[in-house]
Amino acid sequence: MPIDLEALQASDWYHDDMRQVGVDFADAAQVATYDARQRSGDAAAAALLAELGLKAGEVFADFGCGTGVLACQAALVGGEVHAIDISAQMLAATRQRAQALGATGVRTQQAGFLSFQLPASSVDCVTTQYALHHLNDFWKLVALQRIFAALKPGASFMLRDVVYSCPPSHLKETVDAWLRWMQEERGYSREENVTHVRDEHSTFTWVMEGLLERAGFQVQQARYARGVYATYLCRRPG
Ligand SMILES: C[S@@+](CC[C@H](N)C(=O)[O-])C[C@H]1O[C@@H](n2cnc3c(N)ncnc32)[C@H](O)[C@@H]1O
C-alpha cells in the first residue's frame, strides 16, 4: 500500500528539505571547487545516460543535480530536462554550464526530494547522484515514493550514493580507508569528509535495497565500490 503523499505533505511534521544538511552546497567556495574535486566528467555522464537508454524527446530529471553535468548531457541527447536542487548557487552553475555547452532544454527547479513538483507519471528517466544521503531513512522512503510517482510505468531510475556495503564489523577500516583515499585522490580535507559520515545520513546497502523495494522499484542491477559506494539501476514496473 503506497504512502498517501499528499496527506503526508500537509502534516505539520513534514520535513523541510530546503535546508542544507551536512556539507553546505549553498556555499560559493563548495560550488566553485566542486567539479575539480569530484572529477565529474561529461564523457562518464554521457556513457551513463546511454546505458540508461535516454532518447531524444524523452523527459529526464536529475535530483540534487549539483553543477548540472548529467542534466546538460541529457539535454545534449535531446531530452526535456528538469535539473532539481535546493541550492540556488548549484542551479546557477547548472545554467552557466548549459549555456557554455549550448545545451538547450534544461529547466532548473529550486526544490528538494520532498518538495519538487513534477506531474505524476510524466518522466521517462530519473537519476540522482550523491544527494539522497542528505535525508534520513524515513524521508528517503518518502523521497523514493515521490520519484516513483513521477516516473512513467516502465521508466528507469538510477540511484548512486555513498551506501555502505562492507560488513558492519569492517566499518572502521572501510571508512578510514575511504577518508584517506578522498584526501589523497580528491583533495577533500579529512574534516570535510568526516562530516559526511558523522552528520549526514548514508545508510547500509541492505537498508537502501529494502527502501527501493518498498517504494515499488525493481532493482535490476546493484554495483558496489570501495565498500562505500553503490549504484542501483532500477525500473518502475510497467
Ligand atoms: C554531493 S552534491 C552532488 C551533486 C551532483 N549530483 C553530482 O553527482 O556531482 C549534493 C547535491 O545535493 C543537493 N541537495 C542537498 N540536499 C538536498 C535535498 N534535500 N534535495 C535535493 N537536493 C539536495 C546539494 O545542494 C548538492 O548540490
The ligand as an ORCA input file, in Angstrom:
! r2SCAN-3c Opt
* xyz 0 1
  C      27.430     15.976     -3.336
  S      26.435     17.031     -4.306
  C      26.099     16.008     -5.728
  C      25.918     16.801     -7.000
  C      25.720     16.004     -8.298
  N      24.567     15.150     -8.221
  C      26.953     15.198     -8.631
  O      26.861     13.964     -8.762
  O      28.013     15.784     -8.816
  C      24.898     17.001     -3.430
  C      23.843     17.928     -4.029
  O      22.587     17.619     -3.409
  C      21.922     18.838     -3.122
  N      20.961     18.571     -2.036
  C      21.167     18.580     -0.706
  N      20.033     18.278     -0.046
  C      19.078     18.059     -0.997
  C      17.700     17.711     -0.962
  N      17.063     17.516      0.168
  N      17.035     17.572     -2.132
  C      17.689     17.748     -3.306
  N      18.986     18.088     -3.411
  C      19.675     18.240     -2.274
  C      23.045     19.799     -2.770
  O      22.643     21.151     -2.886
  C      24.123     19.392     -3.773
  O      24.011     20.108     -4.982
*
